[in-house]
């Protein structure tokens, strides 16, 4: 190898280095190994023999130097060491077991302290090292620890979060499915007794809530937990047809196809259904105005409407959000005198104007324009108006071919001018916000709107679905479906049990919050949730510019709406999700984190 140009002539193979060390150990005698006692730590593999390079009294032996070829994984593969590292977790030793630091006796600590003091007074230069020690020269500059620390991919504790989030933002979108997973079992949610189910139904109807302790040692034997879980699964719906699933309604034609729809060809039956539906909708709005109902949803086959009581989501009065909308629907609302706004478009215009203002300030343009530039702008505006009046085809006259080319008719010109409005249809940007007294006009508009009900197809003649957290006229009490499943997932060390709880149905914002409040003590602050959003309702999280009074006043005013005070506080906070919805929710160490 020395003949090759790429190798150093002083290079020694590892086998030669080991042979040299063995020869030196035999020449120094057997007393060298007994010069200093070797203290072994439980759970840590003993290191290879050899003197410490930086020890001042190296000739008579010292503490064993660590093996530079040793790996963390090599000290962690045995089951005993894994059990020891699991015992030494973030919370310290359990069941009276000793950690690695507790194994060290006073003699070892004394010796290590003496060694550190000697190193401070006597420093050995790298130039006085032998040839074989040059191979491990980097060990001199590596800091040494007085206490060995066990590290493993599964035993390392995560760093404490900088900010503890005790609450997650309110999500006003409707969920079709929520999948909770946790390292703790959900056996407490299975096999609910008839008495516990009856107690949960009664508590829901009477709005009685039982406070649970912060820590439940035995969730399976806690009857209050199961009663609260049954109470949180209840919701009110109109109309109620047992053989049809009336949520979701947008894009659900396949679910209704082939079902029995006796009202499809019966006009009298359709009129009866709509009359009953109008009574239920009016009852809900009256409860909302009296703050006895916090909010409700109206789900039609084309769009969804969310009515919210005054004070929720930071609003001053009653608000209503419609999404998605079309140009025809917006024109019909304008014709009825309903004042509304497009919050997402207004936000985009504000940001655009702010950006233009900043760019002008950075460029240093003068505030006063000259008369010449003003005249030019007026001329350009006049030309633009003339072009619009002429349909944008004035350039044909300049070319002299205006008679040879057929101009489009007035309808096509009008559609071209309104292209921006038509382009918004069925998009999240088409969400409409109605506030204050205009919500009552919107209510009358929805009752009398003929296009609210499908005239053909599988949903023909079927009124929209009304969903609310509290009872109203004509409503039927429904329950979400919950199922606990235990599965095994493949991890690096083998198969691990994963416990899951699946909840399906129209999951409203207060239901999600109540479920998390129950899982917090039941799962010991460790669970995750996968949220499946009804996509047309994701944009209902759009923020509202108006601000309400203090949060305490809002909670006090809505104290009789049938929700817990903690849920009211969450729903009263201004929305911070924009046009997005929560997709994942995690709780670790009683602290929330989420993804939208």
Phi and psi in degrees as a GROMACS rama.xvg file:
@    title "Ramachandran Plot"
@    xaxis  label "Phi"
@    yaxis  label "Psi"
@TYPE xy
-66.5443  -25.9215  UNK-2
-68.0268  -28.1824  UNK-3
-73.4712  146.909  UNK-4
-77.6504  -14.1369  UNK-5
-93.2204  0.369516  UNK-6
-117.239  149.086  UNK-7
-78.1006  144.368  UNK-8
-68.9009  -20.8094  UNK-9
-89.6116  11.3542  UNK-10
-70.662  136.256  UNK-11
-124.942  140.224  UNK-12
-71.6631  154.516  UNK-13
-57.8799  -34.4883  UNK-14
-64.8001  -37.8041  UNK-15
-66.4726  -37.6557  UNK-16
-64.5922  -44.2555  UNK-17
-65.4012  -38.042  UNK-18
-65.3093  -39.2582  UNK-19
-64.5142  -39.4325  UNK-20
-67.9961  -40.6591  UNK-21
-62.3203  -41.1046  UNK-22
-64.8084  -40.4605  UNK-23
-68.5386  -36.792  UNK-24
-64.7244  -39.4881  UNK-25
-67.6248  -35.6954  UNK-26
-73.0067  -30.5704  UNK-27
-78.0055  -17.8154  UNK-28
99.1818  167.395  UNK-29
-76.0213  -13.6381  UNK-30
-72.9957  -13.2967  UNK-31
-67.2586  -37.2907  UNK-32
-77.1442  -19.5419  UNK-33
-98.3838  7.14931  UNK-34
-66.5352  -37.3959  UNK-35
-130.902  136.784  UNK-36
-69.1433  147.792  UNK-37
-104.909  118.01  UNK-38
-101.667  123.945  UNK-39
-99.4619  141.156  UNK-40
-103.989  133.537  UNK-41
-64.7616  130.799  UNK-42
91.715  -4.24144  UNK-43
-116.006  131.517  UNK-44
-69.4433  134.937  UNK-45
-63.1903  141.325  UNK-46
-83.5788  167.63  UNK-47
-71.6705  149.867  UNK-48
-69.7048  159.429  UNK-49
143.602  148.868  UNK-50
-74.2944  153.947  UNK-51
-73.1909  131.406  UNK-52
-63.7124  -37.4178  UNK-53
-92.471  8.1265  UNK-54
-72.9473  135.233  UNK-55
-71.5578  -36.0201  UNK-56
-100.117  59.2663  UNK-57
-72.2125  -26.6905  UNK-58
-66.0982  -30.3036  UNK-59
-103.264  14.5447  UNK-60
91.8022  166.169  UNK-61
-163.834  -162.859  UNK-62
-69.4376  142.247  UNK-63
-62.8041  134.448  UNK-64
-79.0186  145.531  UNK-65
-69.1757  151.504  UNK-66
-76.9997  117.25  UNK-67
-68.7401  -17.7088  UNK-68
-90.3807  -1.85704  UNK-69
-73.1497  143.924  UNK-70
-117.696  154.254  UNK-71
-61.7339  -38.0822  UNK-72
-62.5781  -30.2503  UNK-73
-68.8186  -24.6166  UNK-74
-95.1559  10.6828  UNK-75
-131.344  2.56224  UNK-76
-82.8489  -24.1638  UNK-77
-76.2795  149.476  UNK-78
-62.3234  -34.297  UNK-79
-63.9193  -42.0826  UNK-80
-69.528  -35.4487  UNK-81
-64.6045  -41.6289  UNK-82
-63.7701  -38.1038  UNK-83
-65.3382  -43.4924  UNK-84
-68.4465  -33.9572  UNK-85
-66.1304  -34.8453  UNK-86
-67.6249  -38.4997  UNK-87
-88.9047  83.4728  UNK-88
-106.408  -153.848  UNK-89
-70.8601  -24.8162  UNK-90
-99.2665  8.2746  UNK-91
89.3588  -176.474  UNK-92
-70.4322  148.544  UNK-93
-124.643  157.382  UNK-94
56.7478  32.4259  UNK-95
72.3953  11.1284  UNK-96
-78.8314  152.46  UNK-97
-96.3332  142.182  UNK-98
-83.3754  176.771  UNK-99
-67.6582  -31.961  UNK-100
-71.0024  -29.8637  UNK-101
-72.3591  -19.1112  UNK-102
-73.5645  -29.427  UNK-103
-67.3668  128.853  UNK-104
-90.2326  176.522  UNK-105
-64.9069  -27.9256  UNK-106
-66.6921  -40.9244  UNK-107
-66.6574  -43.1203  UNK-108
-63.7447  -40.2966  UNK-109
-59.7946  -44.0082  UNK-110
-66.1486  -39.3958  UNK-111
-67.5623  -37.0718  UNK-112
-64.3376  -41.769  UNK-113
-63.2504  -38.5925  UNK-114
-63.7736  -42.7529  UNK-115
-63.7904  -36.9689  UNK-116
-67.5604  -37.8281  UNK-117
-66.2589  -33.9669  UNK-118
-68.3207  -30.9796  UNK-119
-70.6397  -31.467  UNK-120
-90.8112  -31.3297  UNK-121
-121.324  112.223  UNK-122
-113.057  127.23  UNK-123
-100.302  132.174  UNK-124
-79.4422  152.498  UNK-125
-66.108  -19.5562  UNK-126
-70.0972  -20.8694  UNK-127
-89.489  11.3248  UNK-128
-81.7689  155.559  UNK-129
-78.6612  174.592  UNK-130
-64.8807  -43.556  UNK-131
-70.919  -23.7586  UNK-132
-76.3806  -18.3108  UNK-133
-64.1905  -23.6712  UNK-134
-65.7076  -29.4469  UNK-135
-117.712  38.9941  UNK-136
-66.0124  -28.8951  UNK-137
-68.6534  -14.775  UNK-138
-67.9861  -23.4729  UNK-139
-65.9191  -34.4866  UNK-140
-97.8837  8.08066  UNK-141
-91.2761  125.74  UNK-142
-65.4903  138.6  UNK-143
-103.007  146.599  UNK-144
-104.168  143.248  UNK-145
-76.191  -22.212  UNK-146
-128.276  126.817  UNK-147
-66.9645  141.219  UNK-148
-118.233  128.701  UNK-149
-84.0644  128.89  UNK-150
-128.433  140.549  UNK-151
-157.593  154.972  UNK-152
-60.9172  -23.95  UNK-153
-101.778  -17.8471  UNK-154
-100.806  -10.9685  UNK-155
-71.0015  129.728  UNK-156
-83.5108  136.474  UNK-157
-68.3699  153.091  UNK-158
-67.4318  147.006  UNK-159
-66.7333  135.359  UNK-160
-65.0251  146.954  UNK-161
-67.434  -33.2288  UNK-162
-132.96  130.535  UNK-163
-92.4866  118.762  UNK-164
-97.868  107.368  UNK-165
-87.1848  -4.90925  UNK-166
-148.323  147.68  UNK-167
-107.087  157.536  UNK-168
-68.1551  151.516  UNK-169
-68.7699  137.066  UNK-170
-116.344  111.161  UNK-171
-86.7328  2.12762  UNK-172
-80.0638  155.365  UNK-173
-87.5499  137.156  UNK-174
-105.585  140.186  UNK-175
-94.0042  -20.3567  UNK-176
-162.569  140.246  UNK-177
-131.965  128.634  UNK-178
-116.297  110.062  UNK-179
-93.4421  136.866  UNK-180
-129.321  147.588  UNK-181
-159.793  150.505  UNK-182
-70.7104  -16.2991  UNK-183
-94.769  143.652  UNK-184
-69.9191  154.458  UNK-185
-102.453  32.631  UNK-186
-64.6906  -22.2068  UNK-187
-68.5106  -20.2156  UNK-188
-87.4148  -2.86913  UNK-189
-100.464  155.293  UNK-190
53.6847  58.7445  UNK-191
-74.7859  134.932  UNK-192
-74.055  157.229  UNK-193
-63.427  -36.8951  UNK-194
-66.871  -38.7305  UNK-195
-68.6989  -38.4004  UNK-196
-64.3806  -43.1133  UNK-197
-63.1889  -39.1701  UNK-198
-64.8092  -39.1091  UNK-199
-65.2788  -40.7688  UNK-200
-64.8988  -43.4087  UNK-201
-63.5348  -41.4337  UNK-202
-65.6861  -35.14  UNK-203
-67.6052  -44.752  UNK-204
-66.9547  -32.7791  UNK-205
-96.5207  -0.982216  UNK-206
56.7729  45.0541  UNK-207
-101.911  125.547  UNK-208
-119.365  134.172  UNK-209
-102.553  127.055  UNK-210
-78.6541  130.112  UNK-211
-95.5209  152.368  UNK-212
-68.1273  160.706  UNK-213
-67.8128  -25.1494  UNK-214
-137.135  125.065  UNK-215
-110.066  107.264  UNK-216
-66.1219  -36.425  UNK-217
-128.055  86.7789  UNK-218
-63.5396  -31.3327  UNK-219
-66.6227  -27.8373  UNK-220
-97.733  9.0798  UNK-221
-94.5119  106.603  UNK-222
-70.8486  -33.7654  UNK-223
-63.6137  -33.8136  UNK-224
-66.0468  -44.4686  UNK-225
-68.8818  -36.8079  UNK-226
-64.2241  -42.8879  UNK-227
-64.934  -34.8082  UNK-228
-66.4298  -43.0088  UNK-229
-65.1096  -35.4809  UNK-230
-66.0365  -37.2133  UNK-231
-74.2174  -15.2164  UNK-232
-87.5061  -2.38049  UNK-233
-90.3626  145.873  UNK-234
-153.783  165.456  UNK-235
-114.733  139.45  UNK-236
-142.943  147.997  UNK-237
-148.656  139.154  UNK-238
-73.821  170.593  UNK-239
-125.57  113.231  UNK-240
-124.837  110.61  UNK-241
-59.5665  -29.9096  UNK-242
-89.7661  0.377599  UNK-243
-126.598  139.115  UNK-244
-93.985  109.658  UNK-245
-91.9866  18.8725  UNK-246
-150.67  133.797  UNK-247
-78.5153  165.378  UNK-248
-106.311  -30.055  UNK-249
-77.065  124.329  UNK-250
69.3696  27.4684  UNK-251
-112.694  30.5296  UNK-252
-63.7851  -32.8335  UNK-253
-67.8001  -31.6625  UNK-254
-69.1951  -29.4841  UNK-255
-91.1738  -16.65  UNK-256
-69.7048  135.931  UNK-257
83.353  -1.59723  UNK-258
-87.8366  161.833  UNK-259
-77.8166  115.173  UNK-260
-126.898  81.7747  UNK-261
-66.8357  -17.2099  UNK-262
-85.4209  -6.36382  UNK-263
-61.1226  -38.5072  UNK-264
-110.902  10.1453  UNK-265
-116.284  105.993  UNK-266
-68.2412  -36.2045  UNK-267
-65.1985  -39.1896  UNK-268
-67.6314  -38.8385  UNK-269
-62.9031  -40.7687  UNK-270
-64.4967  -37.2697  UNK-271
-67.2878  -41.6957  UNK-272
-62.9823  -42.9421  UNK-273
-68.5493  -35.4123  UNK-274
-65.0304  -43.603  UNK-275
-66.0449  -37.0453  UNK-276
-66.7808  -38.7812  UNK-277
-63.694  -37.7681  UNK-278
-64.3116  -42.112  UNK-279
-66.1704  -41.3704  UNK-280
-65.5681  -41.0881  UNK-281
-65.0134  -38.398  UNK-282
-63.4359  -40.3158  UNK-283
-64.9953  -41.5777  UNK-284
-66.7291  -36.912  UNK-285
-64.0963  -41.511  UNK-286
-64.6134  -37.5264  UNK-287
-65.9145  -41.2782  UNK-288
-67.1539  -34.8598  UNK-289
-82.9576  2.50575  UNK-290
60.8947  31.1257  UNK-291
-97.6913  -7.39503  UNK-292
-134.563  125.64  UNK-293
-72.3222  -39.4199  UNK-294
-166.143  166.432  UNK-295
-157.185  159.995  UNK-296
-114.958  144.472  UNK-297
-121.785  113.234  UNK-298
-109.208  109.046  UNK-299
-102.66  179.846  UNK-300
-78.1447  -8.85188  UNK-301
-114.419  -35.2946  UNK-302
-151.453  169.991  UNK-303
-124.347  138.478  UNK-304
-118.666  132.016  UNK-305
-114.478  114.723  UNK-306
-98.5825  131.386  UNK-307
-126.742  143.175  UNK-308
-71.8683  163.932  UNK-309
-64.5572  134.646  UNK-310
102.81  -19.8152  UNK-311
-83.6149  144.194  UNK-312
58.1736  30.1403  UNK-313
74.6726  15.3431  UNK-314
-90.1936  151.711  UNK-315
-81.0714  -37.8908  UNK-316
-128.12  -165.533  UNK-317
-69.2355  136.997  UNK-318
-127.755  155.821  UNK-319
-140.914  134.402  UNK-320
-118.706  130.443  UNK-321
-116.361  131.874  UNK-322
-159.871  140.892  UNK-323
-81.3768  160.495  UNK-324
-121.111  166.575  UNK-325
-121.919  167.62  UNK-326
-64.0319  -37.3323  UNK-327
-63.5287  -40.2748  UNK-328
-67.0294  -41.2261  UNK-329
-66.2509  -38.1383  UNK-330
-66.6698  -37.5516  UNK-331
-66.8065  -36.4926  UNK-332
-67.6504  -37.6126  UNK-333
-65.0517  -39.2901  UNK-334
-64.4236  -28.2215  UNK-335
-85.1732  -0.0572246  UNK-336
81.9317  21.8559  UNK-337
-88.0959  120.308  UNK-338
-87.2923  127.048  UNK-339
-144.169  171.358  UNK-340
-137.65  159.714  UNK-341
-108.877  92.0013  UNK-342
-61.4011  -36.6676  UNK-343
-69.7029  -38.6714  UNK-344
-68.2339  -40.1032  UNK-345
-64.4356  -38.101  UNK-346
-65.5359  -39.1551  UNK-347
-65.6737  -40.6337  UNK-348
-66  -39.0419  UNK-349
-63.913  -44.4569  UNK-350
-64.9046  -35.6865  UNK-351
-68.7214  -43.1499  UNK-352
-65.1881  -38.2654  UNK-353
-65.1871  -39.8778  UNK-354
-64.6181  -39.8029  UNK-355
-65.6988  -39.2473  UNK-356
-63.9397  -42.4487  UNK-357
-64.2341  -40.586  UNK-358
-65.944  -36.1017  UNK-359
-67.4421  -39.0647  UNK-360
-66.8995  -39.0691  UNK-361
-67.374  -37.1665  UNK-362
-72.0849  -19.4923  UNK-363
74.0501  39.0763  UNK-364
-74.0229  149.51  UNK-365
-72.4546  149.147  UNK-366
-77.7978  -29.2119  UNK-367
-101.045  124.838  UNK-368
-91.0248  151.76  UNK-369
-74.5684  161.316  UNK-370
-66.7371  -32.4349  UNK-371
-64.2907  -42.818  UNK-372
-67.6266  -35.0419  UNK-373
-65.1638  -41.7317  UNK-374
-64.2691  -38.0575  UNK-375
-65.1846  -39.7339  UNK-376
-65.7294  -39.9619  UNK-377
-63.9351  -39.5022  UNK-378
-65.4876  -40.4372  UNK-379
-64.6322  -39.6554  UNK-380
-64.245  -40.8432  UNK-381
-63.1426  -40.8278  UNK-382
-64.7518  -39.2455  UNK-383
-64.5634  -39.9571  UNK-384
-65.246  -39.5854  UNK-385
-64.0227  -39.518  UNK-386
-64.1014  -39.3333  UNK-387
-66.9854  -40.3388  UNK-388
-65.9076  -34.8652  UNK-389
-87.4326  2.60953  UNK-390
82.4373  10.8345  UNK-391
76.6978  21.9482  UNK-392
-120.076  27.2696  UNK-393
-67.7885  -21.6701  UNK-394
-69.7776  -16.9786  UNK-395
-68.8336  -33.7969  UNK-396
-67.5792  -36.9074  UNK-397
-64.2555  -32.6637  UNK-398
-84.9913  -13.4434  UNK-399
76.1722  25.0043  UNK-400
-121.369  24.003  UNK-401
-67.4181  -25.8626  UNK-402
-84.8267  -20.734  UNK-403
-86.9075  -23.8759  UNK-404
-105.701  131.082  UNK-405
-81.4467  126.405  UNK-406
-80.1798  150.045  UNK-407
-68.2388  158.405  UNK-408
-76.1559  176.841  UNK-409
-66.5554  -30.9579  UNK-410
-67.2474  -45.2375  UNK-411
-66.3899  -35.2463  UNK-412
-65.4211  -39.6034  UNK-413
-66.6486  -39.8815  UNK-414
-64.9136  -35.0867  UNK-415
-67.3361  -38.7418  UNK-416
-67.1204  -31.5402  UNK-417
-101.292  26.9204  UNK-418
-63.6712  -35.4798  UNK-419
-65.7256  -40.0178  UNK-420
-68.6304  -40.7726  UNK-421
-67.5375  -31.2563  UNK-422
-67.1975  -20.0735  UNK-423
-76.8918  -15.8472  UNK-424
-58.6122  135.088  UNK-425
63.5956  20.6211  UNK-426
-112.986  159.503  UNK-427
-58.9454  -29.9839  UNK-428
-67.4982  -11.3657  UNK-429
-85.7407  6.61659  UNK-430
-61.8874  136.758  UNK-431
-113.99  135.327  UNK-432
-112.876  124.834  UNK-433
-119.249  133.217  UNK-434
-129.357  155.78  UNK-435
66.6491  -139.78  UNK-436
-68.3183  -16.1823  UNK-437
-67.7808  -18.9928  UNK-438
-67.6836  -31.1553  UNK-439
-69.3583  -38.3789  UNK-440
-64.4833  -37.6771  UNK-441
-63.8696  -37.2721  UNK-442
-60.8234  -46.6145  UNK-443
-64.8505  -35.4971  UNK-444
-63.7618  -41.6361  UNK-445
-68.9134  -35.2415  UNK-446
-67.064  -37.7729  UNK-447
-95.4929  -1.78302  UNK-448
-75.6661  120.65  UNK-449
-75.9148  -29.0972  UNK-450
-79.1541  1.24  UNK-451
-69.4001  -27.8962  UNK-452
-110.087  136.757  UNK-453
-65.2957  134.424  UNK-454
-88.2161  -15.805  UNK-455
-149.376  166.247  UNK-456
98.6907  -172.705  UNK-457
-71.827  -20.5567  UNK-458
-102.886  18.8326  UNK-459
-63.7188  131.471  UNK-460
76.8227  2.97347  UNK-461
-95.9585  122.735  UNK-462
-66.1734  160.418  UNK-463
-63.1844  160.086  UNK-464
-89.8052  131.794  UNK-465
-106.036  127.313  UNK-466
-124.511  132.15  UNK-467
-149.182  152.191  UNK-468
-80.3776  -13.9846  UNK-469
-123.702  165.506  UNK-470
-73.2389  150.064  UNK-471
-151.132  173.653  UNK-472
-64.9621  131.574  UNK-473
78.4787  5.16618  UNK-474
-84.3411  154.729  UNK-475
-120.808  135.741  UNK-476
-79.1607  123.679  UNK-477
-120.284  163.154  UNK-478
-129.605  137.631  UNK-479
-69.7803  152.076  UNK-480
-90.8345  128.935  UNK-481
-124.37  138.839  UNK-482
-145.882  128.643  UNK-483
-98.1836  131.18  UNK-484
-132.199  137.129  UNK-485
-111.325  126.164  UNK-486
-130.372  168.117  UNK-487
-118.867  131.009  UNK-488
-115.315  150.645  UNK-489
-87.2667  121.482  UNK-490
-117.789  -176.142  UNK-491
-67.7566  -35.6906  UNK-492
-92.2982  2.11001  UNK-493
138.748  -153.1  UNK-494
-94.2367  139.241  UNK-495
-126.58  140.358  UNK-496
-76.1196  131.824  UNK-497
-124.92  125.817  UNK-498
-102.858  135.496  UNK-499
-133.642  153.065  UNK-500
-133.356  118.66  UNK-501
-107.612  129.262  UNK-502
-122.435  124.96  UNK-503
-124.684  151.812  UNK-504
129.54  -176.904  UNK-505
-73.1902  95.0628  UNK-506
-91.173  114.868  UNK-507
-91.1618  168.227  UNK-508
-57.7556  -41.9976  UNK-509
-68.5445  -30.3526  UNK-510
-65.5067  -43.8323  UNK-511
-61.0399  -42.0783  UNK-512
-67.8467  -40.7185  UNK-513
-65.6175  -39.3981  UNK-514
-63.7328  -41.6103  UNK-515
-66.6771  -33.8067  UNK-516
-67.0203  -31.2856  UNK-517
-76.548  -39.5169  UNK-518
-72.3133  -21.484  UNK-519
-57.623  -54.3734  UNK-520
-80.6916  -29.2973  UNK-521
-69.3558  -36.3165  UNK-522
-101.219  12.9203  UNK-523
58.4948  39.0611  UNK-524
70.7989  22.7377  UNK-525
-134.904  101.155  UNK-526
-162.52  163.518  UNK-527
-133.041  156.109  UNK-528
-137.863  128.52  UNK-529
-99.6499  119.759  UNK-530
-105.335  125.1  UNK-531
-105.914  109.364  UNK-532
-92.3398  141.865  UNK-533
-74.2515  102.948  UNK-534
-54.7513  -39.3135  UNK-535
-61.34  -17.6068  UNK-536
-99.532  1.88948  UNK-537
-65.8495  -30.3408  UNK-538
-76.7376  -5.50108  UNK-539
-69.4757  -3.37151  UNK-540
-87.3537  10.7284  UNK-541
-61.6089  135.082  UNK-542
-73.0506  155.894  UNK-543
-111.782  135.662  UNK-544
-71.4015  -31.7135  UNK-545
-68.3725  152.701  UNK-546
-119.82  143.588  UNK-547
-96.7581  -176.9  UNK-548
-75.5743  -165.802  UNK-549
-59.191  150.529  UNK-550
-64.457  -33.3236  UNK-551
-64.0804  -37.3958  UNK-552
-67.6373  -38.256  UNK-553
-64.9879  -43.8609  UNK-554
-63.7534  -37.1954  UNK-555
-70.0269  -38.8826  UNK-556
-68.7838  -33.96  UNK-557
-97.8764  22.5066  UNK-558
-67.3545  -20.4761  UNK-559
-107.364  19.6806  UNK-560
-83.7801  -4.52907  UNK-561
94.8463  9.67757  UNK-562
-116.473  159.793  UNK-563
-68.1314  155.152  UNK-564
-64.0965  -35.9364  UNK-565
-65.1012  -37.3044  UNK-566
-68.4512  -38.1573  UNK-567
-65.2901  -40.7237  UNK-568
-62.0284  -39.5591  UNK-569
-68.0563  -42.5608  UNK-570
-74.4465  -22.0133  UNK-571
-78.8968  -19.2816  UNK-572
-70.37  146.25  UNK-573
-60.2973  144.417  UNK-574
-69.1487  137.952  UNK-575
-124.917  8.66643  UNK-576
-94.7033  -12.1092  UNK-577
68.509  -135.485  UNK-578
-93.8696  13.5869  UNK-579
-101.658  170.139  UNK-580
-132.725  159.458  UNK-581
-68.121  132.151  UNK-582
-108.366  -36.8645  UNK-583
-137.657  144.086  UNK-584
-135.745  128.457  UNK-585
-127.906  142.523  UNK-586
-125.781  120.796  UNK-587
-131.423  120.953  UNK-588
61.809  39.7979  UNK-589
62.3572  27.2507  UNK-590
-128.979  137.626  UNK-591
-91.4687  148.657  UNK-592
-145.602  150.793  UNK-593
-148.559  164.368  UNK-594
-133.362  138.641  UNK-595
